[in-house]
């Protein structure tokens, strides 16, 4: 399941945030009569549809894995834990219908009617994220139930089970992360084209809009991330201790940048910053930080698990800090010259920012799940109580099948995107040579209803 989640989460930013970016570009096209923006919106909507189809498959595998791999958890906590996934299922159906209407409506609806019918699409994507994050935040801070004499949950309170103490911080941290990741990934495609000499308006606009969204939100995410870390400090102190490599409960606790924890609680390697952990946790070096040794060994992550969570957390913070610096570079040049930076190093960094933000998302998930060990439901149910009793050789065989299926799916995904890109490039080159090329974008989307727009610039190409 770790492999499936780590793979599926690569698609999540596009499922959550790409509809928003597409509609933002679409709005610009209609508002300003911009043919280039309209072309970008149409092409992004096609990518959005392909990504959604792949996400359906990977998400369905996850649904089966919950029942097959975690029967102890689903059997006992399904009435509580399943609420969030019920919301996510409704959101999925709504999103699929809205995507179909959006794609179908390009040549069949009036311009603004088409746009407004698609406006609920980002909200549907956010509702799906709402359901998944509600379930995960409940695993971190379980609420909304009482236990009967046999230890089974009864009297489920829907509101408390959904809106747990960790829900707000987790949800907004996740949503902002998805917008940042999608923005940097999409703009990175056009940054590569810019580095290859394609300085036309098509690449400029394709880069500027998503990068601006990501750049504006990068500093916001830094503050939201600090908020969720502080929530973990108060609500899950042992988890916080694992992520920060704190062994003994004390004040004036140092911060370790990377480093490795040993079973005796000692930390080697990394950079030690005196008192910083206490200051970050409570704005004072006198802040008392709970250590791993405050609970029995059976109730806390192992030294290896703590080290993994700590490295993932530090990597996420380092990447986030670098993305903020990149955003400030962009803002400085725009403020001074009202133009993009001219340095090739900026566009090299922008091209790498998409991959880096995906890595940061993976690290955030690792921190959340590994630092919670050995609990699958924090301080209520252990992983060992929830996991299937299926023989190991059967699980290894199932993992092999899943890996093969996912390799095929992602290979097909990349092949389809490359084929679409090649068709778009042929269309743009055909336009430059005044030769018609048969593509879905060869006709004006809204026919005579839309005011005449200038043709895309000569040499406009898609990477």
N, C-alpha and C positions, 0 to 999 in steps of 0.2 A: 504493500500500500504506500510505503514511502516513495518507491519509484513512480507509481502512478500519480501521486499527488505532486511530486516534484516536476513531472512532465506536464501534467494538466495545468499547473499554475503558470506556465509560460504563456498559455493562451488566454488566461483570465484578464490581463490588462486590456487586451484588444476587445474581448467580449464586453467589458465594463465601460471602457473609455473611448474606443474607436467610434461608436455611434455618436458620442458627443462631439468629437473632432469633426466627423463627417458632416453633421448638421450645422456646426459652426461655419465650416467652409461653404456649405450649401446656402446658409443665410447670407453670407457675404456675397455670393454669386447673384442671388436674387435682389438683394438690397442695392448693389452697385451695378447690376447688369454686366457682371464680369464673366466672360466666357471661359477664361483660364480657371477661375475658381470653380465654375460649374463642372468643367471637365475633371478636375481633381476630386470633387465630391462624388461624381459618378463612379470614378475608378476606385475610390476608397470604399464606396458602398459594395462594390463587387468583392473586394478583399474581405470586407466585413462578413459577407455571406459565406465565403469559403471558410473563413476562420470559425464561424458559428457552426458549420456542418462538422468540422473536425472536433470542435469542442463538445458537440453532442455525443460523439463516440467515446471520447476520453471521459466525459462526465458520467456516461452510462456505466462504464466499467467500474468507476468509483462507487456507484450506487449498489452494484452487485457485491463489491468487496466489503461494504459495511455489514451486509448480512452474512457473507461467507466467512470472513476473517474475524469478525468481532461478535459472535453470537451471544457471549456473556453480557456484553454491554447493551446490544440492541434488545435482547430478551428482557433485561431488567429495566432499562431506562428509555425504551422506545417511546413510551407515552410522553416523556418530557423532552428527550433529545430529538425526537422526530418532528417537533413543531416547526423548527427552523427549516428543515428540509421540505416540509409541506409548503411553506411559503416559497421556497426556491423553485419547487416544481411548478406552482402557478405562474411564477415570474418567467420561467422557461417557456411555457406554452404561450404566454402573452408576447414575449419577445420574438418567438418564431413567427407568429402571425404578423406582427408589426414589420419585421424584416421582409416578409413576403410582400406585404402591401407596398413598402418603400421601393423594393426592386421592381415590382410590377408596374408601379405608377409613373416611372420616368417618362414614358411616351404616351400615357393614357390619362393623366390628370392635369388640371390647371396648375401652374407653378406653385402658387402659395397654398392651394389646397393640398398638393402633394407634400409640401414642407410641413404643414401643420399636422397632417395625419401621421407624420413620422416623429413629431415632437415627444410623444410618450415613450419612444424607444430607449433613450438614456434612463428614464425613470424605471422602466421595466428591468433594465440591466442592474440598476442600483437596488431594486427590490430583490433580485436574485442574490446579490451580495449581502443584502440585509439578512436573508434566511440563513445563508452559510455562516456568516459571522455571528449570528445569534446562537447557532448550535455550538460553534467553537468557543465563544465567550462563556457559554454555560458550562462547558467542560473545564474552563479555567476557574470560574466562580459559580458553582452549581447552587441554584436557588429555585424557589417556586414549588416545593413539594414537602411532604412529611413522610416519614417511614413508618410502616405498620410493624407489627410484632415479628414478622418474618423478614424484615429488612427491605421490603419492596415499597416503591414510592406510591403514595396515594394523595388525594386532595391536591391535584396539580393546579397551581395558580398560573394561568397563561401569561399574564402581564409580567410577573416576577421571573418566570422561566425564560422569557425572551429578553427583557430589559435587566440583565444582570449587571453587577458593578463594573465588569470589564467590557460590556458591550459598546458603550459610547466611545471610549478610547480606541478599542480595536477597530470599530467600524470606520471611523473617520481616518484613522491612520492607514487603513487598507484602501479606502476610496481615493485618498490623495496619492498614495503610492501607485495605484493603477493609472491615474491620469498622468502622473509624471512619467511612468514607464512607457505608456503608449505614446506620449508626446515626444519623448527622446528617441524611441525606436523609429517612429514614422519620420521625424525630421532627420534622423541619421541616414535614411535612404537617400534623401536629397542632398545631404552633406557630402556623401560619396560622389554623387553626380557633380556637385559643385567642385570638388577636388579634381575631377576628371575634365574640367573645363566647360561644363554646361552651365553657363551663367545667364540663361534666359529667365524670363519672368515665371515660367512654369516651375522651375526648380527653386527660384527665390521664394515664391508664395508657398510651395509645398514644404519648404523648410521653415519659413518664418512663423506661420500660424501655429503648428504643433509645438515648435520649440518655445514660442512665447508662452503658451499655456504651461508647459513643463517648467520653464524658468521662473514664472511667477509663483508657482506652487512649491518649488524646491525649498525656499526659506520657510514657507508655511509648514512644510513637512518636518522641518527641523524642530519647530516648536511643538507640533503635534506628537512627534516621536518622544520629545522630552516629557510630555504629558503622560503618554502611555507607560513610559519607564517609571514615572513616579507612581502611577496607579498600581503597577506590579509591585513596587516597593511596599505599598500599604496593604494590598489585597493578597499578594502571593510572596511573602518575604523570603521563603526558602528558594523559590524560583529566581527571585532577584539575586540572592546570594550565589546561585549557580552561574548566572549570566555574568556576574561581576567577580567571580572567584573569591568570595568572602568566606573564610573558614570559621572564624571566631567572632561571636557577637561583641561589638565594641564601638567606641566612638573614634574619631580621627582615623577612619579607615582609608587606606590608600587605594588609588585606582591603578589597575594594571592594563596597559595596552598590549594585548595579546598575552603571551606567557602560558605556562602549563602548570596545572594543579596535580599534585601527587596524592596518593591515598592518605598520607599523614597530614594533609592540609597545607603543606608548603607549596610555594609557587616559584618556579624557575623560569628564566628567560623573560622576554618582554621588557617593557619600560614601566617602572614604578613611579607614580606621581603621588607624593605624600598628601594625605587628607582629602584628596579630590573626590573620592567616592562618597564620603559623608557630605561634602559640600554639594555635590550634584543631587544627592538623595533628599536633603533637607535644607539646603542653602546655608548650612553652618557646619564647621568641622566638628561641632559637638553632637551632631546627629548620630543617633545610635542605629547601627545597621545589624540586622539579624544575620548570623552566620550559619553555614551548613551544619556545624557541629551542635547546633541548638536542638536538633531532632535526631532520633536514632538513625543509624545507617540505612535501615530498611525503609525509611520515610523520605529519603533525599536522593538526588542524582549521584551517581558514582563520580569519582574524580575525572574519569575520561569523558563522561557525559557533560560534566560541568565545563571542561575544557572545550569540547565541541560547541556548546552553546555560547561560550564566551568568545571564541574565535568568530562564530557566525555573527554575533552581536557587534563586535568591534569592526568586522568587515563591512557590515551594513552602515555603521556610523561613519566610517572612513569614506565610503562611496558617497553617502549623503552629503558629507562635507565638501567633497570634490565637486559634486554637482551644484552645490550652492555657489562655489567659487566660479564655476563656468557660467552660471546664471548672472552673477555680478559682472563678469567680464562682458557679457552680452548687453546687460543694462547700461554699463558705463559707455560703451561704444554707441549705443542707440541714443543715450542722453546727450553725448557730445556732438555726434555727427548725424543723428537720425538715419543711421545706415548700419548695415551688418559689419562686424569686424572684417578686416581684410586679411588678417593673418591666416595662413594655411594651418597653423597649429590649432587655431580655434576650431576650424572645420574638422580637423583630425580628431580633436577632443569630442566634438559634437557627434561624429560618427561612432566613437567608442561609447558615448554616454548611454545609448540604448542597451547595449550588451551589459554595461555596468549596472544599469538600473534593474535589469532582469536578475542579475546576480544578487543585488540587494534584496529583491523580493524573495528569492530563494533563501537567503540568509535570515530574513525576518521569520519565515515559516519554520526554519530549523530551530531558531531561538525559542519560538513559542512552544514547539512540540517537545524538543529534547530537554529543555530546562524544567519541564513539568514532570519529568520522570521521577519515580516509578508509577505515577498516577495517570490513568487515562481520564478519569473524572477526579479533579483535584481534591485530595484528602478524603475521597469517598470510595473510589474503586481503582484497584491497581490494574496495570496492563495485563499482568499474569492471570487475573480473574476474568478478564474480558475476551482474551484471545482464543481463537479456535484450538481444538485439540487434534486437528488434522495432522497426519504424519509429515515430518519435515521433507521427505523426498517428494511427496505430492505437492507441497508448497513450492519447492524449487522448480518442479516441472511447470506449475502454473505461472510462476514468475517468468520462466523462459518463454512460454506462449505469449504472455502479455508484452514482453520486450519485443518479440518478433512482430506482433500486431502493431505495436506503437511505431516501430521502425518503418513498417510499410505505410502506416497512416501519415506519419510526418514526411516520409519520402514523397508520397503522393501530394501532400500539401505544398511542399517546396516546388515540385514539378509543375503543379497547376499555377502557382504564383509566377514562376519563371515563364511559363507559356503565355500567361496574361500579359506580363511585362514585355515579352517579345512582340506580341500583337500590338500593344500600345505604341511601342517604339516604331514598328512598321507604319502604323497609322500616322504618327507624327512626321516621320520621314517622307511618307507619301504626300502629306499636306504641304511640306516644304517644297516638294518637287511638283506640286499641283497635280498629283495623281490620286484619284480616289482609291481608298483601301477599305475593304469590307471588314468593319468592326462594329461592335455594339454602340460605339460612340460616333458613328459616321453620320448620324442624323441629329438635327437640333432636338433636344429632349422634349421641348414643349411646343414645337412647331411655331406657327405664327402668333401664338398667344403671348410669347415673350418678346419684348422689344429687341430689335436687331442688335446682336453683340459682335464685337470684333473677333476675328478668328484667332486661335492660339498663335503665339509668336512663332516665327520661322525657326526651325531647329529645335522646337520643344520636344524633349524626349523624356521617357520615364525609365528609371533604373530598375 
